[in-house]
Amino acid sequence: MALSDLMAVQRNEDGIAAVAGILKQRFGERFQTGQSIREQHGHTTTYIPNQVPDGVVFPETTAEVQEIVRACGDHRVPVIAFGVGSSLEGHVNAPGGGISLDTSRMNRILAVNAEDLDCTVEPGVTREDLNRHLRDTGLFFPIDPGANASLGGMAATRASGTNAVRYGTMRESVLSLTAVMADGETVTTGKRAKKSAAGYDLTRLLVGSEGTLGIITALTLRLQGIPQAISGGVCPFPTLEAACQAVIATIQMGIPVARIELVNGLQMRAMKNYSKLDYSESPCLFLEFHGSEASVAEQAESFGMIAEEQGGGPFLWTSVAEERAKLWDARHNAYWASLTLRPGAKGLSTDVCVPISRLAQCVAETEEDIAEMGLIAPIVGHAGDGNFHTLVLMDPDNPAEIAKVEAFVARLNMRAIAMDGTCTGEHGIGQGKAGFLQHELGHGVDVMRTIKQALDPLNILNPGKILPA
Amino acid sequence: MALSDLMAVQRNEDGIAAVAGILKQRFGERFQTGQSIREQHGHTTTYIPNQVPDGVVFPETTAEVQEIVRACGDHRVPVIAFGVGSSLEGHVNAPGGGISLDTSRMNRILAVNAEDLDCTVEPGVTREDLNRHLRDTGLFFPIDPGANASLGGMAATRASGTNAVRYGTMRESVLSLTAVMADGETVTTGKRAKKSAAGYDLTRLLVGSEGTLGIITALTLRLQGIPQAISGGVCPFPTLEAACQAVIATIQMGIPVARIELVNGLQMRAMKNYSKLDYSESPCLFLEFHGSEASVAEQAESFGMIAEEQGGGPFLWTSVAEERAKLWDARHNAYWASLTLRPGAKGLSTDVCVPISRLAQCVAETEEDIAEMGLIAPIVGHAGDGNFHTLVLMDPDNPAEIAKVEAFVARLNMRAIAMDGTCTGEHGIGQGKAGFLQHELGHGVDVMRTIKQALDPLNILNPGKILPA
């Protein structure tokens, strides 16, 4: 069955018209129905076609979110939470139309409890906003998915990124959250205690639920102390396999790397050109170490020895902030750099994650498949977690090419699942991976559907995502 | 309303008789109905009265657990998963009778993937069994609630303990699990990938659900590398407040302590006598550091300076394994040592957890309350997490005393909640804390109830726990 059929949602024209009228009256200019703003809010970043909502509303308070959800519930109209639109699996698409609930005006930092290493923010605060705000506290928020995503969106998709190998993902970083549920009631899932055994873990249930169980209106996040010393560098390897083996050895030896990112040769070429870097075009690892001056040096030295054993190096590292910034800017821009490899093409980003011992094999088999298929698909990865992405460049108007790419993606996802891994380490399910979720978790998907039906019986919260119809 | 009314479950005599007949026929000697084994399985460790199940069954496989759950479902009979019975809030009590499902024969270690730092075990494996098995791998399982609990029980109650300040709790340590749901179907909640964004977090939903949503039949757990060096020691302080301030400073400075345990003067006296220790009777911190030789020494030195600033010390520490073992045996036996302070008394262990900045105040107000009430109630705590226990010694046959203690406990729990903390850091809700859960999470409890009803519509899985009737 095609994705579009699998995730189809019936349009409710009368309901949509009624809700549009209510919201226009209630929110005035904060409810928008222009074509371009609607398209922007159904934007998918990737090749998945845009499915526009019927209107975009900009609430400023939890009470306003409650009003909107209640209006949508009364008229059985979809309501789709929107952060900055940087998700990659069609999460903010509106397959049955409805209302996009844009959280960008809910962007207040409500509290910073420096002494407790936590803070409470509204969902529209972006991670860069937060880190700017924290600048003078000696603390930072470590989760870094690359894009300057909203923290509400990051929680909703269980985002992670380059720092997760050391600091965990949004799963570990959200202490509690406030959400508006499908019935319009608010729930606050926990207190600020560092740990709790108080009943079902509603925090973790909402983290990663992609707006299908509740709309996050506030989050309490764990912060980290800025390390005394940070150093980083790039290390080339003769082969991708050698780079993977170095990652595996680093993790198994327990070196507490803060970042260990895999970049294959093709991706290095794209990044060199895009970010004007003076690096080799062989596969590389990008690393960062956090700790005391002594520990950072010790970590770099230990890693250098591992790299050498795999025929890699030289491993050049620096503690100079500007040089590190340039390096990580290049890594963060990998997506945009890749797109230059085939101008006009759209990118499809895969996201498998496997047990670390299977990483080298999974990457090698994937590179072979790319070569055999004649695809242009650079590879980057959060290798320390066993998570890597291929960005497949494709012509979205060529059905034969789409079919070929979809077959490649299916093989990749099934390969990872067969290795006891997952089809998605951090991007989530959205519309794009519902079929693979079924392969991965089987009856677990039925349990998810039971929960969804119990908590959102009218199916108004971001319908057509995660769970196939 | 009294606890017994709040958590009451209607007995279904006909159903119980039918299931007992089925299980006797099917399991023979592996189904027991003797009074003493039944009492043992309703044992609560604490003052909560024993409510015995009608029979105890010892399955050996997931398929057998499915059979048992299906029989109980067919006849609407409670089924209560049992590990070793070390829970503290009446978790294994049978308020409506029914079947205790003892997992002690499901005690196989199914796989150790040393290269991925994970393992898969059956629920009846205890944490000491697992660590003995891992001895030669260089790995260990860090979660240590004191008792030699079963890993299934630890997951079901979201246990943590002394090491959580560094290694997290069962929430962070379970990669995935297999559970038999109320309909008798099995669910495996995830793969072995270190992170995943694959739909709702069913793993975290089951961790801490206390056997009310599913019965765990296998767990995949994260392991840790045994640190190169371990050192530990005890540091006395002039006052409990000074000890708390030292903890707060240690956490805020980011010293990666592996354990930092608070023990008040009365508890020190009990431990000294019980474990024949040569320590002071003033409030103390018990510490452990993990890392390289250099880092362990650096941590101990940094902590020593913090202690001195608070008027504490001398901080004596050792890397000798036998000396450390003696120290932590004493800490683990704190519960039994406390009971000697009032022979014949029963203990009620409280379990609040507050943001670290509120710890000193919360402990101080609690000590004052203990003194004013004339209670015997030593204090120990996983202070690095803001979690501490008072063990209130009481005569369970004296209703006036029980009322006094319940009033004390209520004030303590409400004090912690008012400080943005929780009534339970690690013991769970069980029967004992359902009323406080309502105070703590409000409408969140309704959401939990909706989930419970959706996943266990006949209310057969450990009924009368977590959610008040």
Interface residues (C-beta under 8 A of the other chain):
Chain A: N113 E115 D116 L117 D118 T157 R158 A159 S160 A164 G168 T169 R171 E172 M181 E185 T186 V187 T188 T189 G190 K191 R192 A193 K194 K195 S196 A197 A198 G199 Y200 D201 L202 R204 L205 V207 G208 S209 L213 G225 I248 I251 Q252 M253 G254 S292 A294 S295 E298 D351 C353 V354 P355 I356 S357 D385 G386 N387 A416 I417 D420 G421 T422 C423 T424 G425 E426 H427 G428 I429 K433 L437 E440 L441 G442 H443 G444 V445 D446 V447 M448 T450 I451 K452 Q453 A454 L455 I466 L467
Chain B: N113 E115 D116 L117 D118 T157 R158 A159 S160 A164 G168 T169 R171 E172 M181 E185 T186 V187 T188 T189 G190 K191 R192 A193 K194 K195 S196 A197 A198 G199 Y200 D201 L202 R204 L205 V207 G208 S209 L213 G225 I248 I251 Q252 M253 G254 S292 A294 S295 E298 D351 C353 V354 P355 I356 S357 D385 G386 N387 A416 I417 D420 G421 T422 C423 T424 G425 E426 H427 G428 I429 K433 L437 E440 L441 G442 H443 G444 V445 D446 V447 M448 T450 I451 K452 Q453 A454 L455 I466 L467
